[in-house]
Every structure is written in C-alpha cells, then in structure tokens.
Amino acid sequence: MAGEDPGVVITATAARGAADDGTPVTQAMETVDMSVFYGSFRAVKNVSLQFRDHRITALIGPSGCGKSTVLRAFNRMNDLIPTSRVEGRVFFHGNDIYEESVDPVEVRRRVGMVFQKPNPFPKSIYSNVAWGAKVNGYKGNMDDLVEQSLRQAALWDEVNDKLDQSGLSLSGGQQQRLCIARTIAVKPEIILMDEPTSALDPIATLRIEELIQELKDRYTIIIVTHNMQQAARASDFTAFLNMDQDRAGQVVEFGATAELFTRPARKETEDYITGRFG
C-alpha cells in the first residue's frame, strides 16, 4: 500500500564508468550473468549489459530469442509468472533488485513499462494519467501532474479540451502516448518499451520515435524492437540477441548503434541486420 516501507531503499547514485574517450558516464542499470528460467527451461542465459543513464538502448533479435523476457526482468515483471526465476544479478543504482528485501512494487514504480499494444484503462483521459499517481499516494496538485505528464508525452495539445472523455476514444497512436503519459506520471527513472509501435501506422510510429528522443533528456529508455530501421534511427546503443543451440537467448553483440549497424564485429550480427535471417 502507498506510504508503507518499500523495503531496501534504492539509492540515488548510479554506477559510474567512463566512455571510450574517458568522459565520465553513469549506468542506470546493469545486469551481470543474468539468466531467466521458466520452470526447467532457460529462456535467456548469462546476459551482461550496461545501460547508460539518459540514453536509449535497443534490444534486437529474431522472434523467440528472449528480448521481452530480458526487458521484463528489469522491473521484475517476470515475477508475475509463477514458474519463472532469475539467476545472476540485476543492479539499479547499485542495488540488486532481486534481493529478498527489495519490494518489486517499488522497483516497478522506478522502472516503468510501456507495452506492445496500447492498453489504456476504460476510464477518462484524466483518470488514466492520474491513476498510478493516486495508487502511489501522490500528494501534490493532480491537475498539474496530469498536464505535465501529457505535455511530456506530446499529447496535451490534442486532448486538453476533452480530458473527461474515455481514453479508449483516442486513436492507436494517441492511446500509446496516453500510456506513456500514465507511466511518466509515476515519476520513474527508467522507461521500458516492449515494441511500442508494432501496432501503429507509420505516421504514429514516427511520432512515438520523435517522442522517445525527447524523453531521453529526462529518462533512461530501453526498447525492444523488431524494426531494424527503428533501432538504427531511435537508439544510442544496441544489443543483438539470438538463440544458442539450447534455444536460450544470449547477447551476441552490444555497442554504439552507429557502430553496430555499420561495422558489426560478428558475422551473425551482420547477417541479421542485413536480413539474411530472422
């Protein structure tokens, strides 16, 4: 319940490192040898990645390679599947989010999720945005929060005169931006996006991509996408995943997006991004 002790306090200092040129950077999240199991089946294995603060990282790879499973591990959404378990470590601001003393609800507040298909609640536009904040015990001015969240989601100008109308009355692209506004309203630090444009038309897709670029000034964004052009356009870093002989997903290559798409280090990566398989 809102107001209760969330368990271990997640500190505000991200892990520090350095870019190739020596410039100090911070990592918003890091995984170390992370494996995810569903029962006895290992869906992904030994995933070690670092996600730089205020950057966009894309996870790409063929269907079934575990991209969404990896993404859901970052805010413990896999916990909702009774047979799932995680091995290895997932650090958020230096805290392993899978320690027993960490409250998964608090993790999900700090690490928000936008799903593949827009899923607004059957409530008004206003209530869609305000709902999560109310559940989390927000004490500020709710009108201001709703407006700020809708503005950050580039939706305010389109809906400010119809906030009492159902969120389901909006177009698909508007519904997805409403879901982004709903996520923003809870004040996360990381936003996870699981193929957020796969159900949208090209114009709505481009608008979401532009929005993602605007949001990285405030948030760290990790996005799963099947669209190679989208990954190349919208992300700063890219991780390519594929299945091994045991059908477990693993990271084949990770690096700056421009480098990975123009000079991939692995032939497997080149074959995938040029359409030879996948």
N, C-alpha and C positions, 0 to 999 in steps of 0.2 A: 504493500500500500504506500501511497505517497507520504513522504515525511518519515518513513521508517529508515533505520540504519541500513544502507545498501551493502554492508559488509566491508571488505577491504577498500580503503579509499584509493581511487586511481589518481595518481599524482599528475601534476600538470606539465612535467618536464619530459619531452620526447627524447628518445635515444639520439645521440649526436654522432656525426660522422663527417666525412669530407667528400666533396665531389672530386672528379679526376683532376681538376685544376687546383685543388687544395681549398676551395671555397667551403666554409663550414655549412653543413646541412643538418637537418633533423629528420629522423624517421618517425612517422606517425604510428606505424605498425610494423612488426617483424615476425616472421614465422621461422622456426628452427626445426628441421626434420619432422614436419607435421604430416601425420598420416590420419586418414579418416576411414573408419570401418562401418559397414552396415552388417551387423552380425559377424560372420566369419569372413565376409568379403571385404577386401581392402580396396576402397574406391579411388583413393589417391594416396601416394606414398612419398615420404621424405621431401616435402615441399619446404624449401628455404628461400624466402623472399624478403626484401625490404621495400617499404612503401614510403616514399619521401613526402614530407609534410607539404601541403598546398600544391600538390602535383596530381595529375591524372594518370593512373596506371590501368592499362587494358589487359585483360586475360583473354587470350585467343586459343583456338584449337578445335579439332573436329568434335562433332557430337559424341557425347559419352565419355569424354576424356576427363571429366570431373571439375570443369571450370566453376559451375554453380555450387558444387559441393565445397570447393575451396572457399568461394565467396561467403557462403553461409557459415563457414567455420569462424569467420572473422567477427561475427556478433552472436555466436552460439545459437544460431537458428537450427542447426542440426540437432541440438538437444531435444527439439520437439519430436524427433523421430525416435521411438523407444529403442530400436536396435542399434542406434549409432553410438560411436565413441571416438574420441580423438586421442592420439598419441603424439608426442613431441610437445613443442611449446609455441604459444601464440602471445606475443607481447604487444600491449597497448600502453604507451607511456611508461615502459619499463616494468609493467605488471603482467604476469601471466594470467590471462583471462580465464584459464581453465583451473586455476587453483580453487579448492573447495570453498574457500571463504569469500570468493567473488560472486556477487549477485548477478546472474545473467540478465535480469531485467535492467539493471543499471548499465550493463555493457550495451544492451540494445538501445538504450537512450543515447548513449555517447557515440554509438556506431549505428547510424540509421540505415534503412534498406528501402530501395525503390524496386518494385518487382517488374517482371516482363510485361504483364498485362496490366493496364491501368485498373486500379481497384478502389475507386472512391467509395466511401460509405453511402448508404441510401439516406443521406442527411443533406442539409443545406450546404452550400459552398463554405459559408462562415463556420458551421459546425464541423465540417471536415477538417479545417485547418486548426480549429481550437481544441478538438477532442483530445489529442495526445497531451497537449499542454495542461488541460484540466486534469487528466488522469495523473499527471506527474506533479500536481499541486502548484501550478503556476499562480503566483500572487500579484503579478503586475497588471497593467492595463491590457485586457484581452483584445480590445478593438485595435490598439496599436500593434500588438503582436500579429494579429491576423493580417493587417495591412502590410506590415513589414515583410512577413513571410510570402505573401502573394506578390509583392514587388520583387523580392529576390528571385522568385520563380517566374518572373516576367509574365505574370497573369493579371495583375491588379487592374491595368487599364482596360482589360477585356471583361472583367466581372464586377467592378466596384459598384455598379448600379443594380446588381442582381444577386447580392450575397445571400439572400433568403431563398433563392432557387436551388433545386436539387443539384448536387454535384454530378449526378448521372445525366443531367440535361446538356452537359458540355460535350464538345467533340472529343475524339480519342486523344488528340494531341493536348487539348486543354485539360482533359482528365489526368493525363500523365503529369502535366505541370502542377495540377492541383495536388497530386500525390507527393510531388517533390516539395511543394509548399507545406504540406502536412508533416513531412519529415523534417524540414527546416525549423518548423515551429517548436520542436522539442529541443532545439539548440544542440545538435550533435556536433562532433568534431570530424567524423569521417562519414561519408555517404557511400554506401554500396549500391551499385546499379546492376541488376541482372537483365541484360538485353532490353534496356528500357525503351528502345524504338522499334523492336521487331514487329509490333502490331500496328505501326503507324505508317502513314503515307510519306512520300519523300519530302514534302514541304514541312510537315510536322516533325519529321526526323531531323531535318536541318535546324529547325528552331530549338529542339532539345539539345543538339550538339553545340549550338551557339550558347545556350544557357549553361551547359556544363563548363564551357570555357570561362564564363562569367563567375560561376560559383567557386572555381578553384582558388580565387583570392581569399575566400573565407573558409573553405573546407578542403580536406583531402578526399579525393574521389577514386574509387576502384570500380571499374566497369567490366562486365563480361559482355563480349560481342562476338557474333559470327561474321560480322561485316568487316572485311579487311580494310576497305576504304574508310570506314568509320574509325577503326583503330588508328589508321595512319593519320587521319585528319584531327582526331579529337584527343589523342593521348600524348603524354610526355614520355612514358615508359611502357614497354610491352613485355608480357611474359607469354611465351608459347608453350602450351601443354599438349601432350599426346599420351596415348596408352602404350604401356610396355607389353611384353608377351603374356603377362598375367592379367591384362586388361585393367591394370591400375594406372590412374593418371599420374603423370610426373612432369616436372618442369624440364623442357628440353633446352630452352634458351631464354635469357632475360637481359634486357638492356634498354638504352635510349631508343625510342620508337624510330627515329630517323635512321639510326644505325642499323637496327634490326631489319627494317624493311628494304634498305638499300644495300647493305653489306652483311647479310646474316652469316654468323660463324658456323652454323651447322647446315648441312645439305638438307636435312629433314625439315628445317625451318624454311629454307628456300623453296622446297617442293610444295610446302603447304601454302605459303603466301602467294605463290605463282599459280596455284590452282591445280597442281599435279595430283593432289589427293585431298580428301577432306570434304 
